[in-house]
Amino acid sequence: MTEKFYIITHGCQMNKCDSELLASILTEHGYTSTDEVDDADVILINTCSVRDTAERKILGRLERFKAVKQERPELILGVCGCMAQSWGKELMDKYPHVDIILGTGRLSELPRLIRKCRELGKSAVDISEEPSEIEIDNTMRESSVTAWVNIMYGCNNFCSYCIVPYVRGRERSRSSGSILQEIKKLDESGYREVTLLGQNVNSYGLDTGENVDFADLLVMVDRETHNIKRIRFTTSHPKDVPQKLINALGDLPKICNNFHLPAQAGSNKILKLMNRGYTREYYFKLVDKLRDKVPDIAITTDLIVGFPGETEEDFQDTLDLVQRVQFDVGFCFRYSPRRDTPAATMEGQLPEEVKMRRLHELLEIQDEISVAKNAAYVGTVHEVLVEKVNPRDDLQISGRTSTNKIVFFNGSEELIGHFVNVRIVGSGNWSLRGEMIKEGENADLYEKV
């Protein structure tokens, strides 16, 4: 009888992509996916360690699985991802009902670990820092319209607050040939958009010896795809965004008009303590360069408040940065200490009430900006790539503009995968409402559906 698997994913796009790869590996080895956790013979929790809220949520979930394992001792429960790499066997000591701990660079070892558990009746741990070099063919993608493509792994930046270099390892770029092979397969399968993933995509190619940097890779993907009409990427570290990449944004027709540029703080003192490698003045100039080249670009960011040693003046510098740049979206967080990072032992750790007060103040300002940015779309027409049916209203479909704004509008699921022109008629702080235009370029498509 075929065994079934169920994967629970926490965290960023890279974790979601890793979950697709884990599903592909299991499928290749004869397992089948199930949408019902109670039907699963193997349950994997793909974890995140970036913030303590994510870890607490995962620990709570593991606690609840204790009863499930008591009822179904034959169930294989595995933990993978960043938290598995960080905690290692300590996680299994705390939760002995966990069967497998799988590190971030060892995905291809999953079938071996499951066999070990089944055959020997013992738990299995593989968090080796030596990454598996096996290229995994992603055959289990969540969407048939948009796809994530890892172009590199790991990080060399060692921001003082961040655990990623410790759990993802040093930067390792995939060869341009293997990336293009994967993207061409997506192109031939009818995908319309790809998102290139890396902890810092700007560093792509520095370790390959190919003499192909990230801007060169974008040119290749733009030139060698046909069905794919949009290319996105994340994340870019501000300290090394070259003019060559900025030029590519404006010159390549398929590159989307949005750029995620994590500022993290607006105080030069805090940026230095964070080991970010740039100043607020540099950041402002970089934003100006981006907007000069792509005037309608939507810039989003990540921000941390309550970093050790942050004074009220430092915090006001962050608010000033937000008000001056006018981000379309800001992902804002209070600082949370991460194990083994320099910031965790810095002097000047702030009380939670101070962090939360600053977070609420920052969110209030950023929300006002986001609402105003989205309101400016009302009355304009945008090309939207339709991605799915609105799960809350099956008469509506949703998609995104080139600037990554989510738009909901009435339409048939037969439009999924098509580009349609939509007039924006309403807005909120996270999404837009639209009406599909029935004439012009949309006329023939509209009649068909």
C-alpha positions in Angstrom: 0.0 0.0 0.0 1.3 3.4 -1.0 2.3 5.6 1.9 1.0 9.2 2.1 2.7 12.4 3.2 1.6 15.8 4.5 3.9 18.8 4.8 3.3 21.8 7.1 5.3 24.9 6.1 6.4 27.8 8.2 8.4 30.8 7.0 9.6 32.5 3.8 9.4 31.7 0.1 12.6 29.6 0.3 10.9 27.4 2.9 7.9 27.1 0.6 10.2 26.2 -2.3 12.0 23.6 0.0 8.6 22.1 0.8 7.9 21.6 -2.9 11.3 19.9 -3.2 10.6 17.6 -0.3 7.2 16.7 -1.9 9.0 16.0 -5.2 11.5 13.8 -3.5 8.9 11.7 -1.7 6.7 11.4 -4.8 9.7 10.2 -6.8 10.2 7.5 -4.1 6.6 6.2 -4.4 4.8 8.3 -1.8 1.6 10.2 -2.5 0.5 13.6 -1.2 -2.6 14.0 0.9 -4.6 17.1 1.9 -5.7 15.4 5.2 -3.2 15.3 8.0 -5.1 12.4 9.6 -4.5 10.3 6.5 -0.7 10.8 6.4 1.8 8.1 7.2 4.6 10.7 7.1 4.2 14.3 8.5 6.9 16.9 7.9 7.1 20.3 9.6 9.3 22.6 7.6 10.4 25.2 10.2 11.6 28.8 10.5 14.0 30.3 13.1 14.1 33.9 12.0 11.9 35.1 14.9 10.9 33.7 18.2 7.2 34.0 17.4 7.8 31.4 14.6 9.7 29.1 16.9 7.0 29.3 19.6 4.3 28.4 17.1 6.3 25.4 15.9 7.0 24.2 19.4 3.3 24.4 20.3 2.5 22.4 17.2 5.1 19.7 18.1 3.6 19.6 21.6 0.2 18.9 20.1 1.6 16.1 18.0 2.6 14.2 21.1 -1.0 12.9 21.5 -1.2 12.0 17.8 2.0 9.9 18.0 0.6 8.1 21.1 -2.5 7.1 19.1 -0.5 6.3 15.9 3.0 5.2 16.9 3.7 4.0 13.3 3.4 7.6 12.1 6.7 9.2 11.0 7.0 12.8 12.3 9.8 14.8 10.8 11.1 18.3 11.5 13.2 20.0 8.8 14.2 23.5 7.8 16.0 26.3 9.8 14.8 25.3 13.3 15.9 21.7 12.7 19.3 22.9 11.6 19.6 25.2 14.6 18.3 23.0 17.4 19.4 19.6 16.0 19.2 16.8 18.5 18.2 19.2 21.2 14.8 19.3 19.6 14.5 15.6 19.7 15.6 15.5 23.3 12.8 18.0 24.1 10.2 16.2 22.0 11.2 12.5 21.9 8.1 11.7 19.8 9.9 13.4 16.8 11.3 10.7 14.5 13.4 12.7 12.0 15.5 15.9 12.2 16.6 17.0 8.7 19.0 19.9 8.0 18.5 22.6 5.5 21.1 21.3 3.0 20.2 17.6 3.3 16.8 17.4 1.7 17.7 14.5 -0.6 18.5 12.4 2.4 14.9 12.3 3.5 14.0 8.8 2.0 17.0 7.3 3.7 16.1 8.7 7.1 12.5 7.4 6.7 13.8 3.9 5.8 16.1 4.0 8.8 13.1 4.8 11.1 11.0 2.1 9.6 13.6 -0.7 9.5 15.4 0.0 12.8 12.6 1.6 14.8 15.0 4.4 15.7 15.0 8.1 15.3 17.3 9.7 12.7 19.1 13.0 12.6 21.0 14.5 9.6 22.1 18.1 10.1 25.4 17.8 8.4 26.9 21.2 7.3 28.1 19.4 4.1 25.3 20.2 1.7 23.9 17.5 -0.6 25.0 18.3 -4.2 22.1 16.5 -5.8 20.0 18.7 -8.1 16.3 18.0 -7.2 13.7 18.2 -10.0 10.8 20.1 -8.6 7.7 18.3 -9.9 5.3 19.2 -7.1 4.8 22.9 -7.4 2.0 24.6 -5.5 0.9 26.7 -8.5 0.6 26.1 -12.2 1.0 29.8 -13.0 3.8 31.1 -10.9 6.9 29.3 -9.7 9.8 29.8 -7.3 13.3 28.9 -8.5 16.2 28.8 -6.1 19.3 30.3 -7.7 21.6 30.1 -4.6 21.7 29.0 -1.1 23.2 30.3 2.1 24.4 33.8 3.2 27.8 35.4 3.8 26.6 38.7 5.3 26.4 37.8 9.1 24.0 40.6 10.1 24.4 40.6 13.9 20.8 39.7 14.6 20.3 37.0 12.0 20.6 33.2 12.3 20.3 32.5 8.6 24.1 32.1 7.9 24.3 29.6 10.7 21.4 27.5 9.6 21.7 27.9 5.8 25.5 27.9 5.5 27.8 29.9 3.2 26.6 31.2 -0.1 26.5 28.6 -2.9 25.3 29.6 -6.3 23.7 27.1 -8.7 25.2 27.0 -12.2 23.4 29.3 -14.7 22.9 26.2 -16.9 21.0 24.3 -14.3 18.9 27.3 -13.4 18.0 28.0 -17.1 17.2 24.3 -17.6 14.7 24.4 -14.8 13.2 27.7 -16.0 12.9 26.5 -19.6 11.0 23.4 -18.4 8.6 25.7 -16.6 8.3 27.9 -19.7 7.5 24.8 -21.8 4.9 23.8 -19.2 3.0 27.1 -19.6 4.1 28.9 -16.5 3.7 32.7 -16.8 5.9 34.0 -13.9 9.1 33.0 -12.0 10.5 34.3 -8.8 14.3 33.8 -8.4 15.2 33.1 -4.8 18.3 33.7 -2.7 19.1 35.1 0.7 21.0 37.8 -1.2 20.5 37.4 -5.0 23.0 40.3 -5.6 25.8 37.9 -4.6 24.8 35.3 -7.3 27.7 33.9 -9.3 30.5 35.2 -7.1 31.5 31.6 -6.2 30.9 29.8 -9.6 33.8 31.0 -11.7 31.3 31.3 -14.6 31.7 35.1 -14.9 27.9 35.4 -14.8 26.5 37.8 -12.2 22.9 38.3 -11.2 22.2 41.0 -13.8 23.6 38.6 -16.5 21.3 35.8 -15.2 18.3 38.1 -15.5 19.2 38.9 -19.1 19.4 35.2 -19.9 16.1 34.4 -18.3 14.4 37.3 -20.0 15.8 36.4 -23.4 15.3 32.6 -23.3 11.7 32.4 -22.1 8.5 32.7 -24.1 5.4 31.8 -22.1 7.0 33.3 -19.0 6.2 37.0 -19.2 7.2 38.1 -15.7 10.4 37.7 -13.6 10.6 38.6 -9.9 13.4 38.1 -7.4 14.0 38.3 -3.7 16.0 39.3 -1.6 18.4 42.0 -2.5 20.8 43.3 0.2 21.1 47.1 -0.1 24.9 47.2 0.4 25.6 45.7 -3.0 22.9 46.7 -5.6 25.1 47.6 -8.6 24.1 50.1 -11.3 24.1 47.1 -13.7 21.2 45.5 -11.9 19.3 48.8 -11.7 19.8 49.2 -15.4 18.4 45.7 -16.0 15.3 46.6 -14.1 14.5 49.4 -16.5 15.8 47.7 -19.7 14.5 44.2 -19.5 10.7 44.0 -20.3 9.9 41.0 -18.2 11.4 42.2 -14.9 8.5 43.3 -12.7 8.3 46.8 -11.3 8.8 45.9 -7.7 11.9 45.7 -5.5 12.2 44.3 -2.0 15.0 46.3 -0.3 15.2 45.5 3.4 16.4 48.6 5.3 16.0 47.1 8.8 16.7 50.4 10.5 17.0 54.1 9.8 19.7 55.0 12.4 23.4 54.8 11.3 24.3 53.7 14.8 21.9 50.8 14.7 22.8 49.9 11.1 26.4 49.6 12.2 25.5 47.5 15.2 23.5 45.3 12.9 26.5 44.9 10.6 24.4 46.0 7.6 27.3 47.6 5.7 25.6 50.8 4.6 24.3 54.1 6.0 20.9 55.8 5.8 22.3 58.3 3.3 23.5 55.5 1.0 20.0 53.9 1.3 18.3 57.1 0.3 20.6 57.5 -2.8 19.9 53.9 -3.8 16.1 54.4 -3.6 16.6 57.6 -5.8 18.5 55.6 -8.4 15.8 52.9 -8.5 13.0 55.5 -8.9 15.0 57.4 -11.5 15.3 54.3 -13.6 11.8 52.9 -13.0 9.5 55.7 -11.9 6.5 53.5 -11.1 8.5 51.0 -9.1 7.0 49.7 -5.9 9.6 49.4 -3.1 9.0 47.2 -0.1 11.1 46.7 3.0 11.8 44.9 6.2 12.2 46.8 9.5 13.3 45.9 13.0 12.5 48.0 16.1 13.9 47.6 19.6 17.3 46.4 18.6 19.8 46.4 21.5 20.9 49.9 22.2 18.2 51.6 20.2 17.4 55.0 21.8 14.3 57.1 21.1 16.4 59.2 18.7 17.5 56.0 16.8 13.8 55.0 16.6 12.8 58.4 15.3 15.5 58.0 12.6 13.7 54.8 11.5 10.3 56.6 11.4 12.0 59.4 9.4 13.3 56.9 6.9 9.9 55.4 6.4 8.2 58.7 5.9 10.9 59.9 3.5 11.0 56.7 1.3 7.3 56.0 1.3 7.4 52.2 1.1 4.5 50.5 -0.6 4.7 47.8 2.1 6.8 47.5 5.2 7.2 44.1 7.0 7.8 45.4 10.5 9.0 43.3 13.5 10.2 43.8 17.0 13.7 42.6 17.7 13.9 39.0 19.1 17.2 37.5 20.2 18.4 34.5 18.1 20.6 31.9 19.6 24.3 32.1 18.7 24.0 35.6 17.1 26.2 38.5 18.3 23.1 40.7 19.0 21.7 38.2 21.5 24.5 39.1 24.0 24.8 42.8 23.2 24.4 45.3 26.0 21.3 47.5 26.0 18.6 44.8 25.5 15.3 46.6 25.6 12.1 45.7 27.6 9.3 44.0 25.6 6.9 46.9 26.4 9.3 49.4 24.7 9.7 47.1 21.7 5.9 46.7 21.3 5.2 50.4 21.7 7.7 51.3 19.0 6.4 48.5 16.8 2.8 49.8 17.0 3.9 53.3 16.3 5.9 52.2 13.2 3.0 50.0 12.0 0.5 52.9 12.3 2.7 55.2 10.2 3.5 52.5 7.6 -0.2 51.4 7.3 -1.2 55.0 6.5 1.4 55.1 3.8 0.3 51.8 2.4 -3.3 52.8 2.3 -2.4 56.1 0.5 -0.2 54.2 -2.0 -3.0 51.7 -2.8 -5.6 54.5 -3.0 -3.6 56.1 -5.8 -4.3 53.1 -7.9 -8.1 53.7 -7.9 -9.2 54.7 -11.4 -6.1 53.4 -13.2 -5.9 50.3 -15.4 -3.3 47.6 -14.8 -2.3 44.3 -16.4 -3.0 41.5 -13.9 -1.8 38.0 -14.1 -4.7 35.8 -12.8 -3.4 33.3 -10.3 -6.4 31.7 -8.5 -10.0 31.8 -7.3 -10.6 33.9 -4.2 -10.9 31.3 -1.5 -13.5 33.5 0.3 -15.6 34.1 -2.8 -15.8 31.6 -5.6 -17.3 34.3 -7.9 -14.0 36.2 -7.7 -10.5 35.6 -8.9 -7.3 37.2 -7.9 -4.0 38.1 -9.4 -1.2 40.6 -9.1 0.0 43.7 -11.0 3.6 44.1 -12.1 4.1 46.1 -8.9 3.0 43.1 -6.9 -0.4 44.5 -5.8 -3.0 41.8 -5.2 -6.2 42.5 -7.1 -9.6 40.8 -6.5 -12.3 41.0 -9.2 -15.2 39.1 -10.6 -14.3 36.4 -13.1 -14.1 32.8 -14.1 -11.4 30.3 -13.0 -10.8 29.7 -16.7 -8.9 33.0 -16.7 -6.3 31.6 -14.4 -2.9 31.9 -16.1 -4.0 34.7 -18.4 -3.1 38.4 -18.3 -6.1 40.7 -18.2 -6.6 44.4 -18.0 -8.3 45.5 -14.9 -9.6 48.9 -13.8 -9.0 49.5 -10.1 -12.2 50.5 -8.3 -11.3 50.2 -4.6 -8.4 49.7 -2.3 -7.3 48.7 1.2 -3.9 48.5 2.9 -3.1 45.1 1.6 -5.1 44.6 -1.6 -7.1 46.3 -4.4 -10.5 45.6 -5.9 -11.0 45.8 -9.7 -13.3 45.3 -12.6 -12.1 43.4 -15.7 -12.3 45.6 -18.8 -14.5 44.0 -21.4 -13.2 45.8 -24.5 -9.9 46.2 -26.3 -7.2 43.6 -25.6 -9.5 41.7 -23.2 -12.5 41.5 -25.6 -11.7 38.1 -27.3 -10.6 36.5 -24.0 -13.7 37.8 -22.2 -16.0 36.4 -24.9 -14.4 33.0 -24.6 -15.1 32.7 -20.9 
